[in-house]
């Protein structure tokens, strides 16, 4: 029982590493403790329990914002909130439990033990982010987003940063438990070498990056972001719609007068159908400067199908392009096994029968006349690094529109913002992010905000689009370097076990 309580506590401690608290150094305590608890587990079943309770504490704390959407309409969904948080935390913890179980089952001890546990746990984290619909939220590597160490993501991606984090933590655990001075010295030297290379790589990448807040006109178009800060429960109220659209248009006009050439509204910014609304498009065109472009998050309909879209409108009131969201949120925007669940009375969180329809997977880039091609992302899509990489081939910058009002006022929006920053680092591309309630920001290719609006603030912000950073290893090879490191760790662990 004591081991279970320690595992739960270690998971809760590790959660403090994630935004918005962002104290990554707690992992130096939490991960070695988990390693020691795993080593002390006598059977694989006991190891599974250690991993599961650690994961339950970690995900229970980092994913508590999952409850927020259920209180947008508390009279309908409120009762489900505690079950959703408990179910999500418990489900995600299964991956940690499975990693601990497999590592114990293969019987690694001695030198290979910390590497075997690293391989199994990180492998399960990769699986968590990729199987079925995938949910790679709260990866341990995001702990370093406020430090130069996150620049390693430009080489090996967020899974690689997670791998480095876990490996160093587990080696520290072995140093703690090692029976001989020789083993402690060798492993200490390895930790120092890994940490030094990691830190030097981060500093080296940032060395020529310059000051992100320094104004550098002429690098790219002036981007204006609109943050209306509309509470989710007020967003679709019929009596408030006109006021909401007037506010969006006034902010657009102000940004255009200040020189913004591309203006971005957040996800589902207006309840009106922009593509089928010539009067609304005329009002948008009137607010834009000549040659200006609006990128607006909007809901659109095509027959019986509804789409969560990003629609480009020009200063001539014409629709210049449309991107439809491809990766929809399960139960939020679409129902898995929809026929069965609909017959049982299960609904999506949005008030659309059957939810949204996913967009065409071939639509990966928006290329508009007079504007460099960009990678469009709508809300949840930003958390999937591999999907963004597959779509980012010829894109020169990225655009994310999101409505983080669904995520509440604290934990969720900060975590979502951190993930957007890491996508910019991985690809080395600037990113413009417009969020309904925040955090809206223009981010450079090193993941640093050039200009931003704080959470829960009504306002606008503008800045010239930063230049691309140097091409990254991750942009060329995606997860292949991460996979190569994992294979080397697996081979070392297997060889050590066979030798023993």
C-alpha positions in Angstrom: 0.0 0.0 0.0 2.9 2.3 0.8 4.3 1.8 -2.7 1.0 2.7 -4.3 0.7 5.9 -2.3 4.2 6.9 -3.3 3.4 6.2 -6.9 0.3 8.3 -6.8 2.3 11.1 -5.1 5.1 10.8 -7.7 2.5 11.2 -10.5 1.0 14.3 -8.8 4.5 15.7 -8.4 5.3 15.1 -12.0 2.2 17.0 -13.0 3.8 20.2 -11.6 6.2 20.1 -14.5 3.5 20.8 -17.0 2.0 24.2 -18.0 0.8 26.4 -16.4 2.9 25.6 -13.3 5.9 24.6 -15.5 8.4 23.5 -12.9 10.3 20.9 -15.0 12.9 20.1 -12.3 10.3 18.2 -10.2 10.9 15.4 -12.7 14.4 14.9 -11.2 12.6 13.7 -8.0 9.4 12.1 -9.5 11.0 9.9 -12.2 13.8 8.4 -10.0 11.2 7.6 -7.3 9.0 5.8 -9.9 12.1 3.9 -11.0 12.8 2.8 -7.5 9.2 1.7 -7.0 9.3 -0.2 -10.2 12.5 -2.0 -9.2 11.0 -2.8 -5.8 7.9 -4.4 -7.4 8.3 -8.2 -7.0 5.9 -9.2 -9.8 4.8 -7.7 -13.1 1.3 -7.2 -11.7 2.7 -5.1 -8.9 4.7 -3.1 -11.4 1.6 -2.4 -13.4 -0.1 -1.1 -10.2 2.8 1.3 -9.6 2.6 2.6 -13.2 -1.1 2.9 -13.2 -1.4 4.8 -9.9 1.5 7.1 -11.0 -0.3 7.7 -14.3 -3.7 8.3 -12.5 -2.1 11.0 -10.4 -0.3 12.6 -13.3 -3.2 12.6 -15.8 -5.8 13.3 -13.1 -4.0 16.6 -12.4 -3.0 17.6 -15.9 -6.3 16.7 -17.6 -8.7 18.0 -15.0 -9.7 20.7 -17.5 -11.6 17.9 -19.3 -14.4 18.7 -16.9 -14.9 22.2 -18.3 -16.9 21.4 -21.5 -19.5 19.6 -19.4 -20.3 22.8 -17.5 -21.1 24.8 -20.6 -24.5 23.3 -20.4 -24.5 21.9 -16.8 -28.1 21.0 -16.8 -27.5 18.5 -19.6 -23.9 17.4 -19.2 -22.8 18.5 -15.8 -23.4 15.1 -14.1 -20.9 13.5 -16.6 -17.9 15.7 -15.6 -16.4 13.6 -12.7 -16.9 10.4 -14.7 -15.1 12.0 -17.7 -12.1 13.1 -15.7 -11.8 9.8 -13.9 -12.3 7.8 -17.0 -9.8 9.9 -19.0 -7.2 9.8 -16.2 -7.7 6.1 -15.6 -7.6 5.3 -19.3 -4.4 7.2 -20.0 -2.8 5.6 -16.9 -3.3 2.2 -18.5 -0.5 3.1 -20.9 1.9 3.8 -18.0 0.8 0.7 -16.2 1.4 -1.4 -19.4 4.8 0.1 -19.8 5.8 -0.7 -16.3 4.4 -4.2 -16.6 6.2 -5.0 -19.9 9.5 -3.7 -18.5 9.2 -5.9 -15.4 8.0 -8.9 -17.5 11.1 -8.9 -19.7 13.3 -9.2 -16.6 15.8 -6.4 -17.2 18.1 -5.8 -14.3 21.4 -4.0 -13.6 22.8 -1.8 -16.4 19.9 -2.4 -18.8 17.1 -1.8 -16.3 16.7 2.0 -16.6 16.9 1.8 -20.4 14.4 -1.0 -20.6 11.9 0.9 -18.5 12.5 4.0 -20.6 11.9 2.1 -23.8 8.6 0.6 -22.5 7.2 3.7 -21.0 8.1 6.0 -23.9 6.9 3.4 -26.3 3.6 3.3 -24.6 3.4 7.1 -24.7 4.0 7.0 -28.4 1.2 4.4 -28.7 -1.1 6.6 -26.6 -0.6 9.4 -29.1 -1.2 7.3 -32.2 -3.5 4.4 -31.8 -7.2 4.8 -32.6 -7.8 8.5 -32.7 -4.7 9.2 -30.5 -4.4 11.7 -27.6 -0.8 12.9 -27.2 -1.7 15.5 -24.5 0.5 16.0 -21.4 3.6 14.3 -22.8 6.4 14.7 -20.3 8.6 16.5 -22.8 6.3 19.5 -22.7 7.8 20.3 -19.3 10.7 22.1 -21.0 8.7 24.5 -23.2 9.8 27.6 -21.2 13.5 26.6 -21.4 16.2 26.3 -24.2 16.1 22.5 -23.7 12.9 22.4 -25.8 14.9 23.3 -28.9 15.9 19.7 -29.1 12.4 19.1 -30.5 13.8 20.6 -33.8 15.9 17.5 -34.1 13.9 14.6 -32.5 10.4 16.0 -32.0 8.4 16.0 -28.8 8.6 12.3 -28.4 12.3 12.5 -28.6 12.3 15.2 -25.9 10.1 13.0 -23.8 12.5 10.1 -24.4 15.5 12.2 -23.1 13.5 13.3 -20.1 12.5 9.8 -19.1 15.9 8.3 -19.8 17.8 10.7 -17.6 15.2 10.3 -14.9 15.4 6.5 -14.9 19.3 6.6 -15.0 19.1 8.9 -11.9 16.9 6.3 -10.3 19.5 3.6 -11.0 22.3 5.8 -9.6 20.2 6.1 -6.4 19.9 2.3 -6.1 23.2 1.2 -7.6 25.1 -1.2 -5.3 28.6 -0.3 -6.5 30.5 3.0 -6.7 31.7 2.1 -10.2 28.2 1.9 -11.5 27.3 5.1 -9.9 30.3 6.9 -11.4 29.7 5.5 -14.9 26.0 6.4 -14.9 26.6 9.8 -13.3 29.1 10.5 -16.2 26.4 9.4 -18.7 23.8 11.7 -17.2 26.2 14.7 -17.2 27.1 14.0 -20.8 23.5 13.7 -22.0 22.5 16.8 -20.1 25.4 18.8 -21.4 24.8 17.9 -25.0 21.1 18.6 -24.6 21.8 22.0 -23.1 24.5 23.0 -25.6 22.2 22.0 -28.5 19.5 24.3 -27.1 21.8 27.2 -26.7 23.4 26.7 -30.1 20.1 26.7 -31.9 19.0 29.9 -30.1 22.4 31.6 -30.6 21.6 33.2 -33.9 17.9 33.6 -33.4 17.9 37.2 -32.2 15.4 38.9 -29.9 11.9 37.7 -30.7 10.3 40.9 -29.5 12.4 43.2 -31.6 10.5 44.8 -34.5 11.7 43.7 -37.9 9.4 45.2 -40.5 9.4 43.9 -44.0 10.1 40.3 -43.1 6.6 39.1 -43.9 3.0 40.4 -44.0 1.7 42.1 -41.0 -0.6 39.6 -39.2 -3.5 40.8 -37.0 -5.2 38.5 -34.5 -8.6 39.0 -33.1 -9.4 37.7 -29.6 -13.1 38.3 -28.9 -13.1 36.5 -25.5 -16.7 35.2 -25.7 -17.7 32.7 -23.0 -18.8 29.4 -24.5 -22.2 29.6 -22.9 -22.8 33.0 -24.6 -21.3 32.1 -28.0 -24.5 30.8 -29.7 -27.1 32.8 -27.9 -29.4 34.2 -30.6 -29.8 37.6 -28.9 -26.0 38.1 -28.8 -25.1 37.1 -32.4 -25.3 40.6 -33.9 -23.2 42.1 -31.1 -20.6 39.4 -31.6 -20.3 40.0 -35.3 -20.2 43.8 -34.8 -17.3 43.3 -32.4 -15.4 41.1 -34.8 -15.9 43.6 -37.6 -14.8 46.6 -35.5 -11.6 44.8 -34.4 -10.9 43.8 -38.0 -11.3 47.4 -39.1 -9.0 48.6 -36.4 -6.3 46.1 -37.3 -6.6 47.0 -41.0 -6.2 50.7 -40.2 -3.1 49.8 -38.2 -1.6 48.1 -41.3 -2.5 44.4 -40.8 -2.7 42.7 -44.2 -3.8 39.3 -42.9 -6.4 39.2 -40.1 -7.4 36.0 -38.3 -10.5 35.2 -36.4 -10.6 32.3 -34.0 -12.3 28.9 -34.5 -16.1 29.1 -35.2 -15.9 32.8 -34.6 -19.4 33.5 -36.1 -22.6 31.5 -36.3 -23.3 32.9 -39.7 -22.3 31.0 -42.9 -19.6 33.1 -44.4 -19.4 31.1 -47.6 -23.1 31.5 -48.2 -23.5 35.0 -46.8 -22.8 37.7 -49.4 -24.0 40.4 -47.0 -21.5 39.3 -44.3 -18.7 39.0 -46.8 -19.4 42.5 -48.0 -19.2 43.8 -44.4 -15.9 41.9 -44.0 -14.5 43.3 -47.3 -15.5 46.8 -46.1 -13.5 46.3 -42.9 -10.4 45.0 -44.7 -7.8 47.2 -46.4 -7.4 46.9 -50.2 -5.7 43.6 -50.9 -6.3 42.4 -47.3 -7.3 38.9 -46.4 -9.4 37.6 -43.5 -8.9 34.0 -42.3 -12.0 33.2 -40.3 -13.0 30.2 -38.3 -16.5 29.3 -39.2 -19.1 26.5 -39.4 -20.3 25.7 -42.9 -22.8 23.3 -44.4 -22.8 21.3 -47.6 -26.0 19.5 -47.9 -26.5 17.4 -44.8 -22.8 17.6 -43.9 -21.5 20.2 -41.4 -17.8 21.2 -41.4 -15.6 23.1 -38.9 -13.8 25.3 -41.3 -11.2 28.0 -41.9 -12.5 30.3 -44.7 -10.4 32.9 -46.5 -12.2 36.1 -47.6 -10.6 38.8 -49.7 -11.2 42.6 -49.9 -13.4 42.0 -52.9 -15.8 39.9 -50.7 -14.9 36.7 -52.6 -14.2 33.4 -50.9 -10.5 32.7 -51.7 -10.2 29.3 -50.1 -11.6 26.8 -47.5 -10.0 24.3 -45.3 -12.2 21.8 -43.4 -10.9 20.3 -40.1 -9.8 16.8 -40.6 -9.0 15.4 -37.1 -12.2 15.8 -35.1 -12.5 15.5 -31.3 -14.2 12.2 -30.4 -17.5 12.8 -28.5 -16.9 16.6 -28.8 -17.2 17.0 -32.6 -18.0 13.4 -33.8 -19.2 10.1 -32.4 -17.2 6.9 -32.8 -19.6 4.2 -33.8 -22.1 6.9 -34.4 -25.1 4.8 -35.4 -24.9 2.7 -32.2 -24.3 5.6 -29.9 -26.9 7.8 -31.5 -29.5 5.1 -31.0 -28.6 5.0 -27.3 -29.1 8.8 -27.0 -25.4 9.8 -26.9 -24.7 13.2 -28.4 -21.7 15.3 -29.2 -20.9 18.3 -27.1 -21.8 20.6 -30.1 -25.5 20.9 -30.9 -25.3 19.2 -34.3 -26.9 15.8 -34.9 -24.1 13.4 -35.7 -21.5 16.2 -35.2 -19.1 17.4 -37.9 -17.9 15.7 -41.0 -14.1 15.4 -41.4 -12.5 17.4 -44.3 -10.7 15.9 -47.3 -7.3 14.6 -46.1 -5.8 15.8 -49.4 -6.4 19.4 -48.4 -3.2 20.1 -46.6 -2.0 23.5 -47.5 -3.8 26.8 -48.2 -2.2 28.7 -51.1 -3.8 32.1 -51.7 -2.7 34.7 -54.3 -0.2 37.1 -52.8 0.3 35.1 -49.7 3.0 32.5 -48.9 1.4 29.0 -48.6 0.6 28.1 -45.0 -0.5 25.0 -43.0 -4.0 25.5 -41.5 -4.8 23.9 -38.2 -8.1 24.0 -36.3 -7.9 23.6 -32.5 -7.2 20.0 -31.5 -5.3 19.3 -34.7 -2.2 21.1 -33.3 -1.5 18.4 -30.7 -0.6 15.8 -33.4 3.0 16.4 -34.5 3.1 13.7 -37.1 -0.1 14.8 -38.8 1.2 18.4 -39.0 4.5 17.3 -40.4 2.8 15.2 -43.1 0.8 18.3 -44.1 3.6 20.9 -43.8 5.6 19.9 -46.9 5.5 23.2 -48.9 4.1 25.4 -46.1 6.1 28.5 -45.2 4.2 29.3 -42.0 1.3 27.9 -39.9 -2.1 29.2 -38.8 -4.0 27.8 -35.8 -7.5 29.0 -35.0 -9.0 27.6 -31.8 -11.8 28.1 -29.3 -10.1 27.4 -26.0 -13.2 28.6 -24.1 -14.0 24.9 -24.1 -10.9 24.2 -22.0 -11.7 26.6 -19.1 -9.8 29.5 -17.6 -6.5 27.9 -16.4 -4.9 24.6 -17.2 -6.2 23.6 -20.6 -5.5 26.8 -22.6 -1.9 27.0 -21.3 -1.2 23.4 -22.2 -2.7 23.9 -25.6 -0.6 27.0 -26.2 2.6 25.2 -25.2 1.9 22.4 -27.8 1.4 25.0 -30.5 4.8 26.5 -29.6 6.5 23.1 -29.9 4.9 22.6 -33.4 6.7 25.8 -34.4 10.0 24.5 -33.0 9.7 21.1 -34.7 9.1 22.6 -38.1 11.1 25.8 -37.7 8.1 27.7 -39.1 6.4 30.8 -37.6 2.9 30.3 -36.4 -0.1 32.7 -36.1 -2.6 31.6 -33.4 -6.0 33.2 -32.9 -7.9 31.9 -29.9 -11.3 33.0 -28.8 -10.5 33.5 -25.1 -6.7 33.3 -25.6 -3.9 32.7 -25.7 -3.5 34.4 -29.1 0.0 34.9 -30.3 2.4 35.2 -33.2 5.2 32.7 -32.6 8.6 32.5 -34.3 10.3 29.3 -35.6 11.9 28.8 -32.2 8.6 28.6 -30.3 9.0 32.1 -28.9 6.0 34.5 -28.8 6.7 37.7 -30.8 3.4 39.2 -29.8 0.6 37.8 -27.7 -2.6 38.5 -25.8 -3.0 37.0 -22.3 -5.8 34.6 -21.4 -9.3 35.8 -20.9 -8.7 39.2 -22.5 -10.7 40.9 -25.2 -8.4 42.6 -27.7 -6.3 42.6 -30.8 -2.6 42.1 -31.5 -0.4 42.5 -34.6 3.1 41.9 -35.7 5.1 41.2 -38.9 5.3 37.5 -39.6 8.7 36.3 -38.4 11.1 34.6 -40.8 11.5 30.9 -41.0 14.2 29.4 -38.9 16.8 27.1 -40.4 15.4 23.8 -41.7 15.1 21.3 -38.9 16.2 17.7 -38.8 12.7 16.8 -37.6 11.1 18.6 -40.6 13.2 16.3 -42.9 12.9 13.0 -41.1 10.0 13.4 -38.7 10.1 10.6 -36.0 12.8 8.6 -37.7 15.6 9.9 -35.4 13.4 9.2 -32.4 12.7 5.7 -33.7 16.4 5.1 -34.2 17.2 6.0 -30.6 14.4 3.8 -29.4 15.8 0.9 -31.4 19.3 1.4 -30.0 17.9 1.4 -26.5 15.9 -1.8 -27.2 18.9 -3.6 -28.6 21.1 -2.6 -25.6 18.4 -3.8 -23.2 17.9 -7.1 -25.0 21.6 -7.8 -25.3 22.2 -7.1 -21.6 19.3 -9.5 -20.7 20.7 -12.2 -23.0 24.2 -11.8 -21.6 22.9 -12.1 -18.1 
